[in-house]
Amino acid sequence: MSYESPVRPLFEKFSKGRDVTLIYGDPIELGDMKILPVAKVNYSFGGGGGKSLGTEKAPPSEGEGGGGHVSITPVGVFHISPTETIFKPVKDVKKTIGMMMLGILTLGFVWFSREIK
């Protein structure tokens, strides 16, 4: 007799339900223009279960567990008009600030190394 975990149908349902709507949002219509949001989606799920028939010292037991993670990051939008389609990326504020800090540190290092000589 095999053990069938009750969480298995949930994982199967999610894996079959994936399609482009996880990445592309519903279009937003503004007159003759459409805006289509785009995102990067990462997800992972896992689970397991087991059953022990028991021994002389331990009674029969069952157990199961599961977990998951979903991460959605905006990437940009498509502006779709009758004459053209343009992709406009979302600016990554953390990346921009990081690059600015790196530039400031580099300039500071160059400045102080010139004064030491």
Number of C-alpha atoms within 10 A of each C-alpha: 3 6 9 12 16 11 15 14 11 9 15 10 10 10 11 8 10 10 9 9 11 15 18 17 14 13 15 12 11 9 7 8 16 18 19 17 20 23 18 13 14 12 9 9 12 12 13 14 15 13 14 11 9 10 8 6 5 9 9 10 10 11 10 12 11 12 9 10 9 9 10 12 12 15 17 17 20 17 17 17 14 8 6 8 13 11 15 13 13 13 11 10 9 9 10 11 11 11 12 12 12 12 12 12 12 11 12 12 11 11 11 10 10 9 7 6 5
